[in-house]
Amino acid sequence: MFVKRFLFVIITVFFIFPINAISQDIDELLNEAYRYANEESINDVYDLAIGFFLDDLYFDAIEKGNKFLKQYYRHDIKRDTIVEMLAYAYYKQEDYKNLKKLWDRYNKTLGWDARIRVFQLLNNYLIEKLRYKEARNLRKKYKYLFKQPPSFEILNPKLQMFKPNINIFQLKEEIYIGENVLYVAKRKTNLYQIAKDLDMGFDEMKLANPTVNPLIILKGMIIFVPRRRLLPKVDFEVGTIYLNLGEKRLYYPVKDNNDNILVISIPIGIGTDENQSPIGEFRISEKRKNPSWYVPESIRKENPDLPKVFPPGPDNPLGTRAMRLGRTSFLMHGTSKRFGIGMRVSHGCIRMYNKDVEKLFEIVKIGTKVVSVENNYKNFIRGNIGLLEVHGERKHENGLSNEDIRFLKVYFNSGGIDVSDKLLEYIGSYRRAFLNMIDLPKN
């Protein structure tokens, strides 16, 4: 491939330019031809490296990945994903020596997401091997990686019950919110509990941590918390609630007293495949505090032991608050269960942690518009940066179907962003549940 491209450039030059011009600048032309052909071949090496990795051919992926890094000098998402891929390959092969060498060589020049994800692998490997002291020393040495986004002042008293950078965020670039952070497990636990403690959904945490066993998280393990998100709609309306069933998350853009836009964002549980949550536009038609639950006949047929009416209380499946969507039977409500938020678990209603629905209840009025969509990925182009956030746990194991990849490649390439199938496949497999910045403008 390299030879063909090199010869193509040389032949083209000889046909286009006169001989005397070529003789004057032959060295420069040859160098330019070499750079062009070599750059193109680097793209092939990238695709091979990612392809081998996604096929679990780690030895070949490592060989091609290191070859790519020797020839590629830009600091962008392609370089970051190759370093990140190599880290995953070394981790899966239990090759701590090369994983540590990779970190020592590249950590200072990696983008933030790749940096904290590679560090997570390094730390968690040590914890899994019971090398606790080494892990503690590592975390102490790189304690800056655990920094939290700076807090911000909320002027509206009604919004001050929300926690900055946890469930209320400043709007950035008019389209996205939040920053990804790391969390260290303080005791032996599981991902369900960590998600609840951090006001996150279970599925989004699981997708963002592909090497973590969700049932067993040891003390000292690091969890990647995916808080940077693209809003479900680019042309959103302030004061409208947006439900994205594809990511199991609610967004509510509101104005603070200084007219700055803040975005409330909380995880939701949604309907199963057999009892899907509604899609469309609705208005909040009813609000109930400490609601009774009148059990639908369809649910009583599934479980005849259920009473006709559940009174308010800790065992009520509606939790502490409920808000009706239009004239439907669907509610946005709390829960009586410890876990299940951020999962497909309901009979179609929208579940929230009680602490979240209680806050939302106080600021949502009758008549508030609710838009429910199901986007398994969100994409946008901002200047010369492509924005992509993939969830997709429902349809495809790797997050994106072949059809999705074809569409996104055309979308980004036509917008001046140079993406390949393999980059999209990698994002759809290993960089899910958070917003990726694709800094690959076409030359």
N, C-alpha and C positions, 0 to 999 in steps of 0.2 A: 504494500500500500504506500509506504513511504517513497519507494523508488518511482512508482507511477506518478505520484503527485509532483515529485521533484522534476522528472522529465517533462511533465506537462507544462510546468511553469517555464522551463528553459526553452522549449520549443515555441511556446507562445511568444516569449520575448523576442526570439530570433525572427519570427514572422512579422511582428509589429514594428520593431525598431530597426533603423538602418545600421549597417555593419560598423560604421565609424563611431556611432553613438555607443554601440555595445562594447567595442574595444576600449573605449574610454572608461567605462564603468562596469567592466565584466566582473570584477571581484565583488562589487556591491550587489550586482544582480544575482550572482551565485549565492551570496550570503542571504539575500532576501528570499531566494527560492528555497534555500535550506531551512530558513526559519519557518516559512509557510508550511512546507512539507512536514517538518518536525512537529509543529504545533498541531497539525491535523492528526498526525500519528499519536500524539499524546492523548487526544480525545479518544482514539481507539483503545489505548491502554487503559484509560479511565473506565470505559464501558466494559472491557474485559475483566478488570479487577472487581468492579461492583457485581458483574454477572456471576463470576466464580463464587464470590462471597454469598450471594443470594441463593446459589445452588449448593451451599455448604461445602464448597471445595476450597477450604481455608488455605492450604499450602499454595495453590495457584493464585488465590486472591492476594496473599501476602507478597508473593513474588512480583506480581503486576503492580500492586499498590506501592511497593518500594521503588519500583522502576519509574512509576509516575512521579513520585515525590522528588526523585533525582533530577527530573527534567522540567518540573513545573514550579514557577517562582511567584506566581500571583497568590495573594492572600484573599481567597474568596471561598464560597461554599463548596466548590469542587475539591479544593485542597482540604478543607475542613472535613468533608465527608469521607475522603480517603483516609485521613488520619484516624477519624472515628471508626471507620470500617476495620482498619488494621487493629485498633484497640479491641474491638469486639472479637476479631479473629484470634488474637493472642489470648484474650480472656477465655474464650471457649476451648482453646487448646491448653489452657492452664500454663501458659508461658509467661510467667510474671517477669522474668528477666527482660525480655524484649518489650513487654508492656511498659515497664518502668523506663527503659531506654527511649521508647517512643515519647513518653510523657516528658522526660528531661529535655529532649531535643526540640519539641514543638510546642510545649504548653504556653510559652510566652507570646507566641504569634498566632495562636488559634483564636477564632471567634468565640464569644462568650458561651454559646450553646455547646459547641464541640468541646470546649475546655472543661466545662463542669461535667459533661457526660463521660469524657475519658477519665476524669478524676474519680467519678463515681465508680467506674469499673476497677480502678486501681485500689481504692479503699475497700470495696466490697470483696475483692479477691482476698485481701489480707484478713478480713473478718471471717470469711468462709473457711480459711485455713487456720483460724484461731490465733492469728498473729496480731493480737489486740494492741500490744504496745507499739508495734510498727505503724498500725493504722492510726492510733492516737497521735503519734509524732507527725505523721503525714498530714493529718487534719490541722494540727497546730501550726505546722510550717506554712500551710496554704490556707490559713483561716480567712483570708480576704475573699475566698470563693464562696463563703457563707454569708456574705453581706446581703442585706435586704434592701429593696428599693426605698428611697427616702419617702417619708410620710408627707402628707399634704394637709392643708387646713380645709375643713368643710365648714362653710358659713351657715348653711341652712340647718337650724336646730333639728328639723325632722329627719335630716339625713345623717346626723351625727351618731346615730345608733349603729350605723354600718361601719365596718373596719376598713380603713384605707389599705389598698393593695391586697386585701383578702376577699372582700365581697363588694367593694366599691372602688372604682378606678378612674384615674384621669384619662381622657381621650387623647391619643397620640396620633399625629399626622391625620387627624380627622377620620381614622378608619380602624385603629387597633388599640388594645389596652394591655396593661400588665407586663411583667417581666418574669422569666423563668428563674427559679431559685432551687437551692438544695436544702434538704431536711435530713437531720441525723436522728435515727431512732434512739430514744432514750432508754428503752427497755426491749425485751423480746416481745414482739407484737405481730400484727398482720396488716395488710394493706387496707382492709376494710376499716380498721380502727384509725389508721393514719389519715385516710381520706376524710373520715368524719371529723377528726381533730382539726384538720386544716381547712374545713369547709370546702372539700373537693368531692367529686363523684368517683365511684370506684372504677368504672370502665376507663375513664380518661387517665387515671393514675396508672392503671394496668398497661394501657397502650403506650404510655410515655416511659415505662420502665420494663422493656422487653426481656431483660435478663434477671429480673427479680421474681422470686417465688412469692406470690401474693399471700400465701398462707403462713409462711415462716419468714419473718424479718428479725434478724438478730440485733441485739443492742450494738450500736455503733455503725450499722449499715446506713448508707446514704440513699435517699429517695429523691429523684428528680421531680420537681413540682411544676407542671406546665401551666403557668398563669398568663403567658402572652397569647392573646387571642385576637383574631380578626372578627369584626362584627358580622352578623349573618347577612346584613344588607348594607350596601355602600350608601345608598340614599335613604338612610334611616330617618324616622321621625322622632323627635324628642317627645317623651310622654307616651310612647307606644311600647308595650311589652313584646319582645320577640322570643319565641321558643324555637330553638333548633333541635329537633328530635334526633338528628344525625349525630350530634355531639352530646345530647342530654344536658343542655344548659340553657338558662334563661338570661336574657339581656334586657335591661331597662334603662335607656338613656334619659337622664333628667338634667335640669338646669339648677345650678347652685345660685345663691343670692347675687353673685357677681356676674351672672349669665354664662359662666364657664360650664361646659358640658361634662358631667360625670356619668359613669355607666355602672349601674348595679348589675352584678353578674353572679349567679348562684347555680349550683348543680341541681338537676331534677331527675327523678325517676319517671319512666314512661311506660306505656303499654307494651305487652308482649306481642309477638307476631300474630297470635290468635286474637288478641284484644288490643288493636292498635290505637294509639292516641290520635286525636283529630288533627287534620291539616286544613288551614284556611284562616279567615279573619273572623274575629269574634269581639264581643264587648263584655266586660265584667257586668253581670246582671244581678248578682246577689253576693253578699258578704255575710259570713256567719262566724261568730266567735264561740269557741268551745262547742262545735256543732254535734248534733245527733246524726247518726248515719242510718238512713232508711235503706236497708239492704235490698238491692235489685233482685227480682225473681231469678234472673239468669245466674246470679252468683249463688243464690240459695239452692238452686238445682245442683250446682257443683258441690255444695256443702250444706246438706239439709239441717245440720245441727246449729247453723247460725240463727240468731234471733231475727225477728222482723225489723227491730230497731236496736241500734247500739247507742246507749246513752253517752253523754260526754264523760270523759275520764281517760286515764292512762292507757286503757286497752282499746280505745276507739281508733279504728284504722284511719280516720280522717285527721287524727292529731288534734291540734289546738285551734286551727283556723281553716276556713274553706272559702273559696271564691268560685262562683259558677261562670262558665264560658257560655255566654249568650243564652239561648233557649235549649241548650243541649243538657244531657245528663252528666257531662264531664265537668270535673272540678279541679282547681288548683288547690292543694291542701297539704297538711302536715302528715305525720305518720306516727304509728304506735310502735314501729319496729326500730331496732337499733341500727340496722343496716338496710341497704337496698337503694339508696339514693345514687343516681348516676348509673342506673341499670335498667334493663327492660323487665319490670317485675309487676306492673300494675294491670288492672283491667281496662286501662285506657286513660285514667286520670293522671294528672301531673302531680307527682309527689315532691315534697321538699323536706329538709330538716325542719323541725318545729321552730328552732331558733331563727331560721331564715324566713319562713312563711309568716311568723309573727311580726317581723320587721316590715316585710313587704305589705302586709295587711294594713299597717298604719298609714301608708302613703298612697296606696292604690285606691282610687275612687270608683264608685259605680259609673259605668260608661267608658272606663279606660279601654282603649283598643288593644287587642292581643292578636299578634300575627304568628301563626304556627307553620313552620316549614320543616322539611327533612333534607338537609344538605349534608352529605357524607364527606364533602370537602368544600373548602371556601378558597376562592382565588381572586386576585386583583393585581393590577400593575400600578405602581406609584412611582412616577418618574422613570428612572432606569433600574428599578428594583421590582422583581416579581415577588408576590406574596402568596404563599400556599400553606394551607392548614388542612391536614387529612385526618379523618376519623375512620369511617368505613368499616367498623367491626361487624356490622350486620351482613353486608353483602360479600365481602372478600377478605380472606385471611390476611392479604398483604395491603389492604386498605384501598387500593385502586385497581379497577378492572383494566383490561387491555383497551377497552373503549374509552375509559376515563383518561388513560395515558395518552392516547392519540389526540383526544380533544385538548388536553392541557398543553401538549407539545405545540400544537397549532396555535393555541391561544397565546402562549408566552412568546413563541418565535415570531408571530405576526406583530406582537407588541414590542419587539426589539430585545427580548430576553432570550439568551442562547441556552436552551435546556435540551438534554438528551433523554431518551427513554429510560436509561439506567439511573440517572439522577432522580427522576420521578419515581421509579420503582423503589429506590433506596428510601426516599422520603416516605413513601407509602408503606414501607415495611418497618423502618427503624426510627423515623422522626414523626410519629403521629401524635395528635392531641395538642400540638402547639404550633404557633405561627412560624414558618420558615421564611427567611429573607434570602431570596435568590439573587445575589449580586453578580449577575453574568450578562451585562449589556453587550449586544452585538457590536463588533468593531465597525 
